[in-house]
């Protein structure tokens, strides 16, 4: 389960990453909707992705490719970078859908479970169309500020 927090309230939401996107939208449409480009040729009964896990990772991939930035303070020893680099995809035999390498396949190859990458992908489950995002210049200005916080808990 994940908790979604907005304006001081939170809602628990059970994510079944093995669900097809269509099924997820049917059961949890309040939290999740498919985009038209995530369906094969605008056929709403035919998903492009095998399951929610694949869809979330590809939404994250699209975000990065469109200019999204991942801030990692320890790039040389980054588990996150390594986890993202080992996750592979293929086309399934069931309808030619995009499918990620399963965790069982990863285990057989000696690849540890990509827990940090999975957490990253979960952030793309829900659309944030009504949110405002900082520009690269605004982020750079915030990072450039040399402000000491006296109370380490003040940011919470």
N, C-alpha and C positions, 0 to 999 in steps of 0.2 A: 504494500500500500504506500501511497505517497500522500502528503498533505499539501494542499494548495492554499496559500495564505494571500488574502487580499483585504486591505482596509481593516485590519485588526480581527478578521474572522478567518477561520480555516475550514476546509472540507477534506475529509479523507476520501481517497479515490483508489480503488483496487485496479491496478493495471495488469491485464493478462497479456503479456507480450507475445504469446503464441497465437492470440486471436488474429483473424484476418482483419484488415482495416475496416471492411464493411461491417463485420460483426461488432467490432469495437464501437463504431459509430451508432449502430442500432441500440446497443446496451448502455453506452455511456456518452450519448450525443450531447449531453450538457457540457461535457468536458473536452470532447474530441470530435473534430470534423475532418473529413478527407478533402483535399484540394482537388480541383478538376484534373490537374496534371499528374495526380497519383492514381488515376484510373486509366485503363487501356482504352484509347480512342473514345473518351467521353462516355463509355459504357459503365454506368454506375454499379453494375453487377460484377464487373471484372476489374479487380484490383491489380495494380502494377507490382505490388509487394506481397510476398508470401505471408508476412505477419507484421505486427506492430513494431517489433524490434528492428526489422529491416527499414521500415518507413521512418522511424525516429532517427536512425543513423544517417539515412540519406537526407533528411531535413537538416541535420547538423552539418553534413558535408556541403549541402547547397549554401547554407549560411556562411561557412568558412570560405567557399569559393566566391561568394558575392561580396566579400570584404570583411566578414566578421572576424574579430580578433580573439584569440585564446591567450590569456595572460598566464604564463607559467614562470614562477620566480626561480625555479631551479631546472633550467632547460637541459643542462648536461646530465642530470640524474633523474630525468622526468619519467615516472611510471606512465603518466598520461600519454605522452608522445609515443612511448613504446607500445602501449595498448592500442592506440589508434592505428599504428602502423602494421599490426599483425592481423587485424580484422579484415577478412577477405569476403567477397561476395561472388555469387554465381547465379545462373539462371536455373530454376527448378525444372524438374521433369513434369511437374503438375501445372500446366498452363503457361510455362515459360516465364514465371514470376521471379522477381529479384529476391534472393534469399541470402542471408549472412551465414558464414561458417558457424555451425552450432557449437555450443560450449563443450559438448561431448567430443566433437571432432578436434577442437582445440586441445582438450585434455589428452587425447591420443597422441597429438603431436608435441606434447610437453609444453604447451602454451598456457600460462596461468589465466584464470578467469579475469576478463577485463572490467573489473568493478568500477574503476574511475571513469572509463570510457562509457560504461552503461549509464552511470549517473549523468554524465554530459548529455547522452542521447535522450534521457528522460526529460531533460529541459525543453525538448522540442516536441513533446507530446501535445501540448496545448498551445493554441494560437494566442499571440499577444498583440493582435491588431490595434487594440485601443491604447497600447503603451507607447510612450515616447522613448526614443533611444538617443544616446549621446553620440555626437559626431567624433571622429578621430581627434579633431582639434580640442574638443571639450575634454576627452579622456586624457590627452597629453597635458593639458593645463592642470587637471586634477592631480596627475602623477607628479608634475613638476613642483607642486606646492610642498614646501618644507614645513609642515605644521606638526608639532608635537601634541599628542593627545595625553593629557595628564591622567585621565581616568580610562583605563583600557576597556572598561565596559560601557563607555559612553556611546560607542558606535552601535550598540544593540538597542 
